[in-house]
Amino acid sequence: MRADQVDLSVQFAGLTLRNPVMTASGTFGFGTEYEGLVRLGGLGAMVVKATTLEPRAGNRPPRVAETPAGMLNAIGLQNPGLEVVLTEKLPQAASYGVPVIVNISGQSVDEFAQLAEALSASPHVAALEVNISCPNVACEGMFFGTDAGLTEELVAAVKARATKPVIVKLSPNVTDIVEIAKGAQAGGADALSLINTLLGMAIDVERRRPRLGNITGGLSGPAVRPVAVRMVWQVAQAVDLPIIGMGGITCAEDALEFILAGATAVAVGTWNFVDYAACDHVIAGLRDYCVWHGVGRISELVGALQRPADGPTPPAARAPLPCREGDG
């Protein structure tokens, strides 16, 4: 099979994506920050930074701390507010020619609903990602994301005011993420994205102080990937909704874990800080994998995980995909 015979396009919540790779909210700004570095028009979609009704300055610094195989962040949803996003940020983001998905966050059901209505009216918005899972701010969406009943209530209110697809972003900081996913589905969600960051903490032992000004923050990066893959697999077995899988994706092999576990699309987040062309490399690697394995359509791999079988594991068709910084 030749590379030009591979179809990487996927259907996701009513959207047609040229490939299943998008950016994760909070790691790619509004796209302009990567202009000239990344083939923005080659993305499957762009999920832009979280938007709130009013501008937010975010948490006090320091806001980022490196950890083994990852990072902690406590940005605190810093953003210029709805009005600036609508008038300045989204027209530019939409000019790159890929679907723009806007992450929204609020302190009440009404705030989420207002954001959904206003952003749905924008011709530059393809879908909304409802953030019920940010662990870095008090009294925000995560309050809703830890209770299935509250999740259902919030999603239903957003759906009542939104005219664009509604994607609900789930938190891993819960006892049973499947129950929260079922609540989102009951509320009318069009899709899910998971996972957001795991709540973590780091201490500077010399200064005897937290490394983050917020004390705790969200852990992301390769360290969380096994947890994220497990949660995507569990949710995919339980609900009938398309899923964006994310959490520690660095290369095509990582992305394929999520796809095989049941994700229709994937989002690259923290690794954009390590390798600004990470999304390009993942897309190229997915195409290579399909060529090597004779897969005509990437969508054939969604949920194609096979159960362990008795006896020895058969050899791979090819050597593993390259999975390090800078590999394409």
C-alpha positions, 0 to 999 in steps of 0.5 A: 500500500502507498501513502497516498492510498491511506485515508486518515480522515475521521467523522467526529460528532458531525465534523469531518476531520482530515486526520484524527490529530488535534491540539489539546486546550491550554497547550497551543494558545489560539494557534498564532503562537505556533504560526510558522513553526507548525503546518497549522492547516494540516491539523485535524482540528485545533482546540484553543485555550479555555475561554471564560465570560470575563478576562482572567489573570490566572494563578500566581506564579510559579505556574509550571514545574517539571516532573519526571516524565511530565510537568505540573501546571497551575495556570488558572485558566488565564484568558482574555475573556469572551469578547476578545476571543470572539472578536480577535482570537477566533477569526485568526484561528479559523483562518488556518482552515481547520475546525476550531473547537473552543474550550469553555469554563464557568463558575455556574451552569448559567455561565457555561450556558451563556458561553455556549450560546455566544460561541455557537453563534460565531461562524468561526467555531466548529464545536465546544469543549465543556471543561468540567475537569480543570483541577487548578481553580476553585469553584470552577467546572470540576465541581460538576465533573465529579458528580454524574448527576451534576454533569448531566444537569450542566450538559443538558443546560449547555445543549439547550443553548448550543447550536454546535456539537458539545464535547465534554472534557472529563476529569481523571480525579474521580472514583469512577470516570465511567459514571461521569461519562454516562452522566454526560451522555444522559445530558445529551453530549455529542462527544467526550474528551479525556483525560484532563490532568491528574491532580499533583504536587511537588515540593522544593525540599531546600526551600521547604515550599511548594514548587507551584504558587497554587500549591497543587497543579495538574500533572500531564505528559508521558507519565499519565498515559497508561492511566489515560489509555485505561480510562479511554478504554473503560469509557469506550466500553460503556457509552456510545459517544465518540471520544478524543483521547489524550494524556501523554501522547508524544508520537504516533505509537502513543496515539495508536494506543488511544485509537485502538482503545476506542478513541476516534481522535486524539489530542497532543498537549504537553509534548508541544512544549518539547517538540513544536512539530509534535502534531506533524510527527504524529500525523506522519507516523499514523500514515506510516503505520497504516502503510506498513499494516495495510490499513486503508482507513485509520477509522478501521483501527478505532476500538480494534484492540484485541483481547489477550490470547493464549500462546505466544504473541505473534511478531510485529509486522514491522519494527516499532514506530519511532517514538522520540523527540524529533522523529517523524 
